[in-house]
Amino acid sequence: MTDIGQVFRALHVKGDPLLMVNVWDRGSAKMMTAMGAKALATSSAAHAFTMGRPDGGTVTRDEALAHAQEIVSVTSLPVQGDFENGFGDDPETCADTVRLAAEVGLAGICIEDIALPSDDCYDFDLSVERIRAAASAARALPQDFVLTARADGIMTGAYDTDEAIRRLIAFEQAGADCLYAPLPPDMGALAKICVATTALVNALVAGPFTKQTQADFAKIGVARLSLGSAFARVTHRAIHDAALTMIGDGDFSALQNGISGDAVDQLLT
């Protein structure tokens, strides 16, 4: 029997980053699998959008697990769960989330240091203990499991690059396999993160980082690229812009830009 966590881990190579595509339903998962993606991930924001909810702590753990299980059911690729803050403040909840994620077939999850639904960061010591508990649970599993620890305060403005690095180093020492500080100030800051840590580093391709190429990320030692909700928001942009002209102006020309039904059918079958 294939150890999907082991397969997932092997895809991470410093200087040759894996593109992990964040999907939001069975259809997008099947399309990305057919188009040659090597690994998939859920997106908490994109999942929330499909449920008519805003991002940021609006999805429950049970909902996230059921959603992840749907994605896993239609692909042979490794799938990571975007599991926000582990769905609870205390370390044992994070550990339980790891165990439950493994049970539904996920190859790994990421856990951030934001006390959702607020924008507040957990203090340093609690943040580290949460990752330590999650890592301990991951190592106790019968299969491999890639735990990603996120320092999200750099994205929200709660702390700077130096504090993100301090947290990431501590997360690595606590047992995290992959480190993730979403949207640092620039590529220089991202390079600094890669140099300061020895674990695998994930970079978010969103905002100004969409101007970089995969080769640019490779040069500074990134091991994995994720898209977060950026890919899903491309589809929402298409929906928004087409609806704006239809509802506002009675102009249906935007509908000419759609992919053919036959092309979609082929990808889904």
NULUM-947415 format. One record per residue (C-alpha): x, y, z. Coordinates in pm, whole numbers, plus 50000, padded with zeros to 5 digits. Layout:
REM NULUM-947415
XYZ/...
This chain:
REM NULUM-947415
500005000050000/501375034149899/502365057450181/500935089750041/502705110450305/506025095750199/505225103549835/504335139149932/507525144150132/509695131849844/508235158249613/509715186249827/513155195849699/515015227449797/515915246549485/513405227049274/510095237349428/506995215949406/503945234449275/501135224049509/497835235349356/495095246449594/491695233749478/488205238649617/485965210449495/486035176549327/485865192048982/488865214749026/490775186049188/490065162948894/491005189748643/494335197148809/495105160148837/494385155148467/496495185248373/499595171648544/499725186248893/501975166749130/500195175649457/497035193349565/495895212549870/492655225750003/492235262950065/490325274250370/489255306350197/488235289549872/486295263250069/484535290550265/483615308249939/481925276449809/479795276550124/478845313050085/480995324050377/483895348550413/487395336550494/488775335050847/487555308951091/484095304050941/484575267050854/484415240451126/486835211651162/484165186351067/483365206350753/487035209550661/487625172350711/484585162750500/485685186950229/489235173050231/487905137650212/485945146949899/489125160049735/491115129149836/488395106449696/488855118449337/492645119749302/495635097149349/497815127449423/498955137349773/496615163149924/497455187750202/494755202550422/494725240050484/493535236750841/493855272650962/494805273551332/494205236251380/490615244651477/491395253051837/493715272252062/495145244752279/497965221452171/495955189452218/493305201751975/496045206451715/497235170951784/493695157351744/493385176251415/496515159251284/495175124951375/491785131851216/493415145950902/495455114250859/492315093150898/490645109850598/493695103550382/495505136750384/499265136050328/499795165950556/498265197750693/499365232850776/498685250351107/498985287851152/499675309451458/496565331651436/493855328551701/490935327951460/488425342951415/490465372451547/493585386151379/495615381751698/498685359451702/499245333651970/502135343152194/505475327752108/505515299952367/501965288252297/502605289451922/505575266251964/503745242452198/500895239351950/503315228551677/505175205551915/501935187251999/500935184951633/504385171851535/504295145851812/500915133651686/502215132451330/505255111651426/503045087051613/501005079251301/501545045951121/502185064850795/504295094950700/502645128850740/504055162950645/503355189750903/503665225750789/503925253151052/502865287950949/504005321651083/501055342050959/501745373151164/504135384750893/501165386150653/498785403650892/501395428951006/501475415951363/505245410851347/508205415651115/510475392050924/512875387551216/510065376151445/508725353251173/512165337451146/512385333751524/509075315351522/509925293951220/513215282851375/511345273251692/508685255151487/511415235351312/512975226251645/509505215651768/509235190551484/507645208451189/508605193950851/507845224550641/507895261650728/505645288450584/505575326250631/502945338850385/503705370850193/506905384350348/507775419950241/509735409149932/511885382149776/514835393649984/512925386150303/511865352450165/515475344450081/516455354150435/513895329250569/515305301650348/518855308350467/517925310750835/516165276950847/517095241650741/513595227050703/511625228450379/510175262950303/506815269450136/506195302049953/502765316249871/502385327049510/499955355749554/499975393549538/503355407549430/504895372749430/502865363749118/505435384348926/508105358549010/508715326648816/509185291748951/512875295448863/513105327049076/511835308249380/514185279449303/517225302349311/516645311849674/516025276249795/512225274149822/511005237949833/507285242649768/504945267849611/501295270749707/498545292949568/496295297849870/492995312149753/494585330849460/493655304149206/490045302749327/489815340749319/490695339948950/487435321048895/485565345649116/486985374248909/485615357948593/482205353448758/482205389248889/483235405548563/480855385348345/477945391648583/478745428748599/478305433148226/475275410048207/473345424148501/474505459848463/474545464148086/472715434647934/475975425547758/476625388147731/479875389347532/481925377747832/480315343547797/482275338647474/485465333947681/484425301347846/486215268547793/484235243347589/482075217947764/483835190147574/487235201447705/485975201448062/484295167748017/487545152947891/489455165548195/486815152348434/486675117748283/
